[in-house]
């Protein structure tokens, strides 16, 4: 059975999808893109996933990434170099 990816809009065979991606109806390419982006979000925002508020923040970025929610005013698009803040040393 084919589904449409919520991120890119392409059709994909649901049997070729990561089980974790099924909740967002995401193709394998977009899911892999999210995995890389989530690492960037965790590192850039210094999230500690043992903290419920930090997990909630990551989930918010995940839902925005898959076009299920709108980006809020304070949320950065960390895929853009200019929105990342380098460490000051």
VEXDREN-2710 file (C-alpha; in Angstrom, 1 decimal):
% VEXDREN-2710
k/r/px/py/pz
1/UNK/0.0/0.0/0.0
2/UNK/1.3/3.5/-0.8
3/UNK/1.2/6.6/1.3
4/UNK/2.1/10.2/0.8
5/UNK/5.0/11.6/2.8
6/UNK/3.9/14.5/5.1
7/UNK/7.3/16.2/4.6
8/UNK/8.1/15.9/0.8
9/UNK/4.7/14.9/-0.6
10/UNK/6.2/11.9/-2.5
11/UNK/4.4/8.6/-2.6
12/UNK/6.2/5.7/-0.9
13/UNK/5.5/2.0/-0.1
14/UNK/4.7/1.8/3.6
15/UNK/6.5/-1.6/3.8
16/UNK/9.8/0.2/3.2
17/UNK/9.5/2.6/6.1
18/UNK/11.2/2.7/9.5
19/UNK/8.5/1.8/12.1
20/UNK/9.2/5.0/14.0
21/UNK/8.4/7.0/10.9
22/UNK/5.0/5.5/10.4
23/UNK/3.4/7.8/13.0
24/UNK/4.2/10.8/10.7
25/UNK/3.6/9.1/7.4
26/UNK/7.2/9.9/6.4
27/UNK/9.2/8.3/3.7
28/UNK/12.6/6.7/4.5
29/UNK/14.6/9.6/3.0
30/UNK/12.7/12.2/5.1
31/UNK/12.9/10.1/8.2
32/UNK/16.7/9.8/7.8
33/UNK/16.8/13.6/7.2
34/UNK/14.9/14.1/10.5
35/UNK/17.3/11.8/12.4
36/UNK/20.2/14.0/11.2
37/UNK/18.3/17.2/12.0
38/UNK/17.3/15.9/15.4
39/UNK/21.0/15.4/16.3
40/UNK/21.6/19.0/15.3
41/UNK/18.7/20.2/17.4
42/UNK/19.9/18.2/20.5
43/UNK/23.4/19.5/20.2
44/UNK/22.7/23.1/19.3
45/UNK/20.1/23.6/22.0
46/UNK/22.0/21.4/24.4
47/UNK/19.0/19.3/25.2
48/UNK/19.2/16.7/27.9
49/UNK/16.7/14.0/26.9
50/UNK/16.4/12.8/30.5
51/UNK/14.4/16.0/31.2
52/UNK/10.7/16.0/30.3
53/UNK/10.8/19.6/29.1
54/UNK/13.7/18.9/26.8
55/UNK/12.0/15.9/25.3
56/UNK/8.9/18.0/24.8
57/UNK/11.0/20.6/22.9
58/UNK/12.5/18.0/20.7
59/UNK/9.0/16.6/19.9
60/UNK/7.9/20.1/19.0
61/UNK/10.7/20.4/16.5
62/UNK/9.9/17.0/15.2
63/UNK/6.2/18.0/14.5
64/UNK/7.3/21.2/12.9
65/UNK/9.8/19.3/10.7
66/UNK/7.1/17.0/9.4
67/UNK/4.7/20.0/8.8
68/UNK/2.2/19.0/11.5
69/UNK/2.6/22.2/13.4
70/UNK/3.6/25.8/12.6
71/UNK/7.0/27.1/13.7
72/UNK/6.5/29.4/16.7
73/UNK/8.2/32.8/17.0
74/UNK/11.1/31.6/19.2
75/UNK/11.9/28.5/17.3
76/UNK/15.0/28.5/15.1
77/UNK/15.5/26.7/11.8
78/UNK/18.8/25.0/12.7
79/UNK/19.2/23.8/9.2
80/UNK/20.3/27.4/8.3
81/UNK/23.8/28.2/9.3
82/UNK/23.0/31.8/10.2
83/UNK/20.5/30.7/12.9
84/UNK/23.1/28.5/14.8
85/UNK/25.1/30.2/17.5
86/UNK/28.8/29.2/17.8
87/UNK/30.3/28.6/21.2
88/UNK/32.1/31.7/22.6
89/UNK/35.5/30.8/24.0
END
